[in-house]
Amino acid sequence: MRVGCFAAVGYEGVPVEVECDITRGLPGFAIVGLAGSAVQESRQRVLSAIRSSGLKAPRDRVLVNLSPGNLPKEGAAFDLAIAVSLLQASKQLPSVSDEQTCLFIGELGLDGTIRATENDVAALLSPAARNYSRIFLSRSLAEKASELPLNGLPLSFCRDLKQLVSLFQSYSDLSQAPVSVRDIEPSTSCSSRDGSEVKQVDPAIPSETDMLIIAPHILRALSLAAAGMHNLLLYGPPGSGKTSAARALESLMPAESGDMRVEQFRIHGRHAPLALGRFPGNGMIRTFREPHHSSSAEGILGGGRLLRPGELSLAHGGVLLMDEAPEFHRNVLQNLREPMEQSWIRLIRADSATAYPCKALIA
């Protein structure tokens, strides 16, 4: 069996193959392949998770290779793949056909629990996911995966490393392993503290507290901008309601198409702090981003060492509200022109390049 994981670099991401070699010698554990500090720390997490799961941690020299070796790897999403490769090399996993390639994504807790990571959504929606015989994920992702357009991907959700090993012991052919994503429906209700069921309110239906009185001519301008995804400039004296009117744009926009939702999931899957913006999961309300005017050019346009998306790409298909636009840095406003014309932004650095869609209504 070939063990694979996923490096969320750029918009597409890159599949990574994990190889493990155990040789006689002084005990040691080395990870090569441009592994970042979080990946290097996985040595302690993996060994502790293996012991906590009732398995044997090797006492010989262990070498783990993450291929391709010239690609920087960051994050804890490689833990599960490294652990499986180590167990396979130490003959603690049943033999599986070499023709089968499996994708393992997850962070390991010290007790062997498999946790979700920021690479999960990007990996599932990557075109490379179709090339794997089976994809193993954290059980906590089961409900979220039911909301994604996965089109029958062979998924298996495991609670911990011990359960994953038992799955290998039960199915010599991993293509016959259970796929549980189809059995889970998105939850439409939640429980309050006293245990009673509370029905969730559809965010597409405004409540009384969300109603806003807008002048007819302003409402018409907002409706035309929302219907045609036209950029909008609002100006007037302070307190005239410009910002409140702009925040109502997302509720006036029509529902999104399926392709747009896939692009949004892929972009937001590359952005770790999802709590910074509003990203509904039902597709009825568009994405909405409101960065502060002190934001840097990389924060708005994207970039950094791993070429993460900026606020412009995170608002793809929705609204990017630039309140107090003259206060933004001049280079930020100047650099918005080409992405606004092309609906794509191309980020090129000395050692990497990628492109993100950024078709957004800028107000």
Number of C-alpha atoms within 10 A of each C-alpha: 15 17 22 25 27 25 22 29 23 21 21 20 20 17 19 22 21 23 21 21 14 17 13 9 10 10 11 14 17 12 20 14 16 18 20 15 12 15 20 20 15 23 19 12 21 27 20 18 26 23 14 17 17 11 16 13 17 18 14 14 15 21 16 20 19 24 18 15 14 11 17 15 26 18 20 24 27 29 28 34 28 28 26 24 23 26 20 20 16 16 10 15 17 15 13 16 12 9 9 16 19 23 25 27 30 24 25 28 19 17 17 25 22 28 22 19 19 21 25 23 21 25 25 25 21 18 11 14 20 16 12 17 18 22 23 20 28 24 20 14 17 21 16 16 21 16 14 15 15 17 7 10 18 22 24 21 20 21 15 22 26 19 16 20 18 12 16 16 14 13 14 14 14 21 14 11 16 13 16 14 22 12 9 13 13 12 9 10 11 12 11 10 7 6 8 9 11 11 11 11 11 12 12 15 11 12 10 7 6 9 9 12 10 14 9 9 9 13 16 12 13 22 18 15 19 22 12 11 17 16 15 16 11 15 11 8 7 8 8 10 15 17 17 13 17 20 16 19 23 22 17 17 22 14 14 15 10 11 9 15 19 14 20 21 19 25 25 22 23 26 19 12 10 13 8 12 16 15 20 12 14 15 16 17 23 26 21 24 23 18 19 15 16 10 13 16 19 16 17 22 23 22 20 12 10 18 22 24 30 22 24 31 29 34 29 27 24 27 28 27 24 19 17 12 15 10 12 18 14 11 10 17 14 9 14 16 10 12 19 17 11 11 15 17 24 15 19 12 13 5 8 13 15 19 17 27 23 27 24 24 24 21 21
